[in-house]
Amino acid sequence: MSIKLKLALVVLGVFVSAQAVFAVEVKRGELIAVQVDRDSGMKVGQTVRARTVYPVYVDNRLVIPRGAALVGTITALKPAAKKTRLNAKLGGDFTPLHTPQIQFDRIIFSDGTTLPLPARPATGGVEVVRFQAANSSAHHSLAKTLWADAMGRGKETVHTFTAPGKKDRLRRAFYSELPYHPELLTEGTQFSVELAKPLDVPMMRVAPAEPAAKKGVDSSVTLAAELLDDISSKRAVRGTKITAVVMEPLFNRDEQLQVPQGTLLLGEITQAKPAGKWGKGGELRFSFRELQFPAGFVQKVHGAPVSIDSAQNSNVELDAEGGVKPAPKGIAAPILMGLLATSAVQEDEASGLSTAGASNGFALIGRGLALAAKSQYVGAAFGFYGTGRAVYSRWIAHGDDVAFPKHTRIEVAIDPDRVNTLKPPVK
């Protein structure tokens, strides 16, 4: 072996050793939120690809960026929740639904760097959306409400056929009409991946946090935080203390640390009303009054949530003062379903179009049976069944409570008058 080759090997060994020593450790138990980036079959052994939803910081340094890829495998299938399976059957879907258990085993950065991921199996995937604060809307007449609801549904339908991933969306729509179909792990499903052991990220992968000026922060400050308490309109009372922790450090325009990662947001529930009968939803309002920096320094602030990442089916509304309540349930669907069913009964003779249109309450099974029977009364029966379910779920059943579990991601807007005073204590 030549001297040059030996020297190169020695240098390489020193470099590798340096990288092993100079690494940033992501602690055991850290939760990494990931989102499945494509539809895939739900079966044991299926490869799953996902991407990180939020960046991960250690000591105010970016260690895992947003969008890093994770690769894993479905290791087990567990029966879905009893309520989920029952609702599917009542809607004409008799597929034995499952939830997957996924073992993510490696993480891939944008430059191709791959690290083994010591993670626990991830379960309980949900579709998460971001609910943004909005100003309260004016009251409209019944006709305007019906029109707005119908237009909203029309835009959703158009979006289904024009957005990226059209084939996957069409396949989902087709499967939703079948009484039995293959199960899919759908794009957008989120999982929380917990580290079973510390993850060492080489120093060359670590980047400084993004200054506030590059984030577009001007006179106001928005902090990315995570709830440390379970809060629910069903159990909470006014005055209940709540805590959130800042997950992403905030720097000012001069790249000076303004709010460190790990700073606590201390607040309380200011209004709580549990859900009630006849579809009355719960209400929840909370705000934050103090910032407690890691060194113990406390800063008085006034902060309110301006966005909350929650399960898509929670369907909540968030106002500018931190109030949260279930969004109004559309009234167009049950009215239109009832009109279709009634029109079919009033016809003298059954027609395939009217019968299929009326029998819209039990997916493809209802339409098939109605067409096979060639009776408008059979189609109307399925139509009235679907109308009854829609009316019951909207206005008769017990309302929905507002609930956010621990680790829910929120964004908190700080009173602009306090922005210039935000700073960690000087050592």
C-alpha positions as CSV (number, residue, x, y, z in Angstrom):
1,M,0.0,0.0,0.0
2,S,1.4,3.4,-1.0
3,I,2.2,6.1,1.5
4,K,-0.4,8.4,-0.2
5,L,-3.1,5.8,0.2
6,K,-2.3,5.2,3.8
7,L,-2.3,9.0,4.4
8,A,-5.7,9.3,2.7
9,L,-7.2,6.5,4.9
10,V,-5.8,8.2,8.0
11,V,-7.4,11.5,7.0
12,L,-10.7,9.8,6.2
13,G,-10.6,8.0,9.6
14,V,-10.0,11.3,11.4
15,F,-12.8,13.0,9.5
16,V,-15.3,10.2,10.3
17,S,-14.2,10.2,14.0
18,A,-14.7,14.0,14.1
19,Q,-18.1,13.7,12.6
20,A,-19.0,11.1,15.2
21,V,-17.8,13.3,18.0
22,F,-19.0,16.7,16.7
23,A,-22.7,15.8,16.4
24,V,-25.9,17.2,17.9
25,E,-28.0,14.8,19.8
26,V,-31.8,14.8,19.4
27,K,-33.0,13.4,22.8
28,R,-34.8,10.1,23.3
29,G,-38.5,10.6,23.5
30,E,-38.5,13.5,21.0
31,L,-41.7,13.4,18.8
32,I,-41.2,14.0,15.1
33,A,-44.5,14.7,13.2
34,V,-44.5,13.2,9.7
35,Q,-47.0,13.2,6.9
36,V,-47.4,10.5,4.3
37,D,-46.6,11.9,0.9
38,R,-48.4,9.5,-1.4
39,D,-51.2,7.0,-1.4
40,S,-50.1,3.4,-0.8
41,G,-51.8,0.1,-0.1
42,M,-52.5,-0.8,3.5
43,K,-50.8,-4.2,3.9
44,V,-48.1,-5.6,6.1
45,G,-44.7,-5.2,4.4
46,Q,-45.8,-2.2,2.4
47,T,-43.1,0.6,2.2
48,V,-44.3,4.0,3.4
49,R,-42.7,7.3,2.6
50,A,-43.3,10.4,4.6
51,R,-41.9,13.9,5.3
52,T,-41.4,15.9,8.4
53,V,-44.2,18.4,9.0
54,Y,-42.3,20.7,11.5
55,P,-38.6,21.5,11.9
56,V,-36.8,20.1,14.9
57,Y,-34.4,22.3,16.9
58,V,-31.8,21.6,19.5
59,D,-30.3,24.5,21.5
60,N,-31.9,26.9,19.0
61,R,-30.1,25.2,16.1
62,L,-32.0,23.6,13.2
63,V,-31.2,19.9,13.2
64,I,-34.0,18.3,11.2
65,P,-35.6,20.6,8.6
66,R,-39.2,20.6,7.5
67,G,-39.6,18.3,4.6
68,A,-36.9,15.7,5.4
69,A,-37.9,12.3,4.1
70,L,-38.6,9.3,6.4
71,V,-38.9,5.7,5.1
72,G,-40.6,2.9,6.9
73,T,-42.6,-0.3,6.6
74,I,-46.1,-1.3,7.7
75,T,-45.5,-4.0,10.4
76,A,-49.0,-4.6,11.6
77,L,-52.7,-3.8,11.0
78,K,-55.1,-3.2,13.9
79,P,-58.9,-2.9,13.7
80,A,-60.1,0.7,13.4
81,A,-62.1,2.2,16.2
82,K,-65.5,0.7,16.8
83,K,-67.3,4.1,16.1
84,T,-65.4,4.4,12.8
85,R,-66.4,0.9,11.6
86,L,-70.0,1.5,12.6
87,N,-70.3,4.8,10.8
88,A,-68.8,3.2,7.7
89,K,-71.3,0.3,7.8
90,L,-74.2,2.7,8.2
91,G,-73.0,4.5,5.1
92,G,-72.9,1.3,3.0
93,D,-69.2,0.5,3.4
94,F,-68.6,-3.0,4.8
95,T,-64.8,-3.1,4.4
96,P,-63.1,-4.3,7.7
97,L,-61.3,-1.1,8.3
98,H,-57.8,-1.0,10.0
99,T,-55.2,1.4,11.3
100,P,-51.6,0.7,10.4
101,Q,-48.5,0.3,12.6
102,I,-45.5,1.7,10.8
103,Q,-41.8,1.2,11.7
104,F,-39.8,4.2,10.3
105,D,-36.2,3.1,10.2
106,R,-34.3,5.9,8.3
107,I,-34.3,9.6,7.6
108,I,-33.1,11.1,4.4
109,F,-32.0,14.8,4.1
110,S,-32.3,16.9,1.0
111,D,-28.7,16.3,0.0
112,G,-29.1,12.6,0.1
113,T,-27.5,12.1,3.6
114,T,-29.2,9.1,5.2
115,L,-29.2,8.3,8.9
116,P,-30.7,5.3,10.7
117,L,-33.7,6.3,12.8
118,P,-34.1,4.6,16.2
119,A,-37.9,5.1,16.4
120,R,-40.7,3.3,18.1
121,P,-43.6,2.0,15.9
122,A,-46.0,4.8,14.9
123,T,-49.7,4.3,15.2
124,G,-52.9,6.3,15.2
125,G,-52.5,8.2,12.0
126,V,-55.0,11.1,11.4
127,E,-55.5,13.6,8.6
128,V,-54.5,17.0,10.1
129,V,-55.4,20.4,8.8
130,R,-54.5,23.9,10.0
131,F,-57.5,26.0,11.2
132,Q,-56.7,29.7,10.9
133,A,-58.3,32.5,12.9
134,A,-60.8,34.5,10.9
135,N,-63.0,37.5,11.7
136,S,-66.6,36.7,12.6
137,S,-68.8,36.7,9.5
138,A,-72.0,38.6,9.2
139,H,-75.4,36.8,9.5
140,H,-77.0,35.8,6.2
141,S,-80.5,34.8,5.1
142,L,-81.4,31.1,4.7
143,A,-81.3,31.5,0.9
144,K,-77.7,33.0,1.0
145,T,-76.6,30.3,3.4
146,L,-77.9,27.5,1.2
147,W,-76.2,29.1,-1.9
148,A,-72.9,29.6,-0.1
149,D,-72.9,26.0,1.1
150,A,-73.8,24.7,-2.4
151,M,-71.0,26.8,-4.0
152,G,-68.5,25.6,-1.4
153,R,-69.3,22.0,-2.2
154,G,-69.0,22.8,-5.9
155,K,-65.6,24.3,-5.5
156,E,-64.5,21.2,-3.5
157,T,-65.7,19.0,-6.4
158,V,-63.8,21.0,-9.0
159,H,-60.7,20.9,-6.8
160,T,-61.0,17.1,-6.6
161,F,-60.7,16.9,-10.4
162,T,-58.1,19.6,-11.0
163,A,-55.6,19.4,-8.1
164,P,-52.4,17.5,-8.3
165,G,-52.8,13.8,-7.5
166,K,-56.0,13.6,-9.6
167,K,-55.8,9.8,-10.1
168,D,-55.5,9.2,-6.4
169,R,-58.4,11.5,-5.6
170,L,-60.6,9.8,-8.2
171,R,-59.7,6.4,-6.8
172,R,-60.6,7.5,-3.3
173,A,-64.0,8.8,-4.5
174,F,-64.6,5.5,-6.4
175,Y,-63.7,3.4,-3.3
176,S,-66.0,5.5,-1.1
177,E,-69.0,4.3,-3.1
178,L,-68.1,0.6,-3.0
179,P,-69.5,-1.8,-0.3
180,Y,-66.1,-3.5,-0.1
181,H,-62.8,-2.1,-1.4
182,P,-59.0,-2.3,-0.8
183,E,-57.8,-0.1,2.1
184,L,-55.5,2.8,1.4
185,L,-53.0,4.7,3.6
186,T,-53.8,8.1,2.1
187,E,-51.6,11.0,1.3
188,G,-51.7,13.6,4.1
189,T,-52.1,11.2,7.0
190,Q,-49.9,12.3,9.9
191,F,-48.1,10.2,12.5
192,S,-46.0,11.1,15.6
193,V,-42.7,9.2,15.5
194,E,-41.1,8.9,18.9
195,L,-37.4,8.3,19.2
196,A,-36.6,5.2,21.2
197,K,-32.9,6.2,21.4
198,P,-31.0,9.5,21.0
199,L,-30.4,10.4,17.3
200,D,-27.0,11.9,16.6
201,V,-27.0,14.3,13.7
202,P,-23.6,15.2,12.2
203,M,-22.6,18.8,12.8
204,M,-22.4,19.4,9.1
205,R,-26.2,18.9,8.9
206,V,-26.9,21.5,11.6
207,A,-28.0,24.9,10.5
208,P,-28.7,28.2,12.3
209,A,-32.3,29.2,12.9
210,E,-33.9,31.5,10.4
211,P,-33.9,35.2,11.4
212,A,-37.3,36.8,12.0
213,A,-36.7,39.3,9.1
214,K,-36.6,36.4,6.6
215,K,-39.9,35.1,8.0
216,G,-41.6,38.4,7.3
217,V,-42.0,39.4,10.9
218,D,-42.4,43.1,11.3
219,S,-44.4,44.7,14.0
220,S,-46.0,41.5,15.3
221,V,-44.6,38.2,16.5
222,T,-46.1,34.8,16.0
223,L,-44.6,32.0,18.0
224,A,-44.7,28.3,16.9
225,A,-45.6,26.4,20.1
226,E,-46.9,23.1,21.3
227,L,-49.5,22.5,24.0
228,L,-48.3,20.7,27.1
229,D,-51.8,20.0,28.4
230,D,-54.9,18.3,27.2
231,I,-57.7,20.8,26.9
232,S,-61.4,20.2,26.2
233,S,-64.6,22.1,26.4
234,K,-66.1,19.1,28.1
235,R,-63.9,19.1,31.2
236,A,-62.3,22.6,31.3
237,V,-63.5,25.4,33.5
238,R,-62.8,29.1,33.4
239,G,-59.5,29.9,35.1
240,T,-57.9,26.5,34.3
241,K,-54.1,27.1,33.8
242,I,-52.6,25.9,30.5
243,T,-49.0,25.8,29.3
244,A,-47.4,25.7,25.9
245,V,-43.8,25.5,24.9
246,V,-42.1,27.4,22.1
247,M,-40.7,24.8,19.5
248,E,-39.0,27.1,17.1
249,P,-36.7,29.9,18.3
250,L,-37.4,33.5,17.1
251,F,-34.6,35.9,16.0
252,N,-34.9,39.6,15.3
253,R,-33.8,41.4,12.2
254,D,-30.3,41.6,13.5
255,E,-30.2,37.8,14.0
256,Q,-30.2,38.2,17.7
257,L,-32.1,35.6,19.7
258,Q,-35.4,37.1,20.8
259,V,-37.4,34.1,22.0
260,P,-35.4,30.9,22.6
261,Q,-36.7,27.4,21.9
262,G,-38.1,25.9,25.2
263,T,-39.6,29.2,26.4
264,L,-42.9,28.5,28.2
265,L,-46.2,30.3,27.3
266,L,-48.3,30.5,30.5
267,G,-52.0,31.1,30.1
268,E,-55.5,30.1,31.2
269,I,-58.9,29.1,29.9
270,T,-61.1,32.2,29.8
271,Q,-64.3,30.6,28.6
272,A,-65.5,27.0,28.5
273,K,-68.9,25.6,27.6
274,P,-69.5,21.9,27.1
275,A,-71.5,20.5,24.1
276,G,-75.1,19.9,24.7
277,K,-78.2,18.2,23.2
278,W,-79.7,19.0,19.8
279,G,-76.4,19.4,18.1
280,K,-75.2,22.3,20.3
281,G,-71.4,22.3,20.1
282,G,-68.9,23.1,22.9
283,E,-67.0,26.4,23.1
284,L,-63.5,27.1,24.3
285,R,-61.5,30.3,24.7
286,F,-57.9,30.6,26.0
287,S,-55.1,33.1,25.9
288,F,-51.5,33.5,27.2
289,R,-50.3,36.1,29.7
290,E,-46.6,35.3,30.4
291,L,-43.5,34.1,28.7
292,Q,-41.2,32.2,30.9
293,F,-37.7,32.0,29.4
294,P,-35.5,28.9,30.1
295,A,-33.3,30.9,32.5
296,G,-36.3,31.8,34.6
297,F,-36.9,35.3,33.4
298,V,-40.6,36.1,33.0
299,Q,-42.1,38.6,30.5
300,K,-45.7,39.8,30.6
301,V,-47.4,39.5,27.2
302,H,-50.8,39.2,25.7
303,G,-51.0,36.3,23.3
304,A,-53.9,34.5,21.5
305,P,-53.8,31.5,19.2
306,V,-54.1,32.4,15.5
307,S,-53.9,28.9,14.1
308,I,-54.3,25.3,15.4
309,D,-53.3,22.1,13.7
310,S,-56.0,19.5,14.5
311,A,-57.7,16.5,13.0
312,Q,-59.6,17.3,9.9
313,N,-62.9,15.8,11.2
314,S,-62.8,18.2,14.2
315,N,-63.9,21.0,11.9
316,V,-63.6,23.9,14.2
317,E,-63.6,27.7,13.8
318,L,-61.1,30.0,15.4
319,D,-61.7,33.7,16.0
320,A,-59.1,36.4,16.4
321,E,-59.5,36.5,20.2
322,G,-58.6,32.9,20.8
323,G,-62.2,31.5,20.8
324,V,-62.7,28.0,19.3
325,K,-66.0,26.3,18.5
326,P,-67.3,23.7,16.0
327,A,-67.9,25.1,12.6
328,P,-71.5,25.4,11.5
329,K,-72.7,22.2,9.8
330,G,-74.0,22.7,6.3
331,I,-77.8,22.7,5.8
332,A,-77.8,22.3,2.0
333,A,-77.0,18.5,2.0
334,P,-80.0,17.2,4.0
335,I,-82.4,19.6,2.3
336,L,-81.3,18.5,-1.2
337,M,-81.3,14.9,-0.2
338,G,-84.9,15.2,1.1
339,L,-86.1,17.0,-2.0
340,L,-84.6,14.3,-4.2
341,A,-86.3,11.5,-2.2
342,T,-89.6,13.4,-2.2
343,S,-89.6,14.0,-5.9
344,A,-89.1,10.3,-6.6
345,V,-92.2,9.4,-4.7
346,Q,-94.3,12.0,-6.4
347,E,-93.4,10.7,-9.9
348,D,-96.0,8.5,-11.6
349,E,-93.4,6.1,-13.1
350,A,-90.0,5.2,-12.0
351,S,-87.1,6.3,-14.2
352,G,-83.5,5.2,-13.8
353,L,-82.2,8.7,-13.3
354,S,-84.7,9.8,-10.7
355,T,-84.4,6.5,-8.8
356,A,-80.6,6.6,-8.7
357,G,-80.6,10.3,-7.7
358,A,-83.1,9.6,-4.9
359,S,-81.3,6.6,-3.4
360,N,-78.3,8.6,-2.3
361,G,-78.2,7.4,1.3
362,F,-76.4,4.1,1.1
363,A,-73.7,4.5,-1.4
364,L,-73.5,2.1,-4.4
365,I,-75.6,-0.6,-2.6
366,G,-78.6,1.8,-2.3
367,R,-78.4,2.8,-6.0
368,G,-78.0,-0.7,-7.2
369,L,-80.9,-2.1,-5.2
370,A,-83.1,0.8,-6.3
371,L,-82.3,0.3,-10.0
372,A,-82.7,-3.4,-9.7
373,A,-86.2,-3.1,-8.1
374,K,-87.2,-0.5,-10.7
375,S,-89.3,1.2,-8.0
376,Q,-89.2,4.9,-7.1
377,Y,-90.3,3.9,-3.6
378,V,-87.2,1.8,-3.0
379,G,-85.0,4.6,-4.1
380,A,-87.0,7.1,-2.0
381,A,-86.6,4.8,1.0
382,F,-82.8,4.9,0.8
383,G,-83.0,8.6,0.1
384,F,-85.0,9.2,3.2
385,Y,-82.7,7.0,5.2
386,G,-79.7,9.1,4.1
387,T,-81.7,12.3,4.9
388,G,-82.5,11.0,8.3
389,R,-78.9,10.3,9.1
390,A,-77.8,13.8,7.9
391,V,-80.5,15.5,10.0
392,Y,-79.7,13.4,13.1
393,S,-76.0,14.1,12.9
394,R,-76.5,17.8,12.4
395,W,-79.4,18.8,14.7
396,I,-80.5,15.9,16.9
397,A,-77.4,14.1,18.2
398,H,-75.3,15.4,21.0
399,G,-73.0,18.2,19.8
400,D,-69.3,18.0,19.4
401,D,-66.9,19.2,22.1
402,V,-63.8,21.2,21.3
403,A,-60.7,19.1,22.3
404,F,-57.0,19.5,21.7
405,P,-54.7,16.8,23.0
406,K,-51.2,17.3,24.4
407,H,-48.6,18.1,21.7
408,T,-51.1,19.9,19.5
409,R,-49.3,22.5,17.4
410,I,-50.5,26.1,17.7
411,E,-49.3,29.5,16.6
412,V,-49.6,32.3,19.1
413,A,-49.7,36.0,18.1
414,I,-48.1,38.3,20.7
415,D,-49.4,41.8,21.3
416,P,-47.4,44.1,19.0
417,D,-46.9,46.6,21.9
418,R,-44.8,43.9,23.6
419,V,-42.6,42.9,20.6
420,N,-39.7,45.2,21.2
421,T,-39.4,44.1,24.9
422,L,-39.1,40.4,24.1
423,K,-35.7,39.2,24.9
424,P,-34.0,36.5,27.0
425,P,-32.1,37.6,30.1
426,V,-28.6,38.7,29.6
427,K,-26.1,36.4,31.3
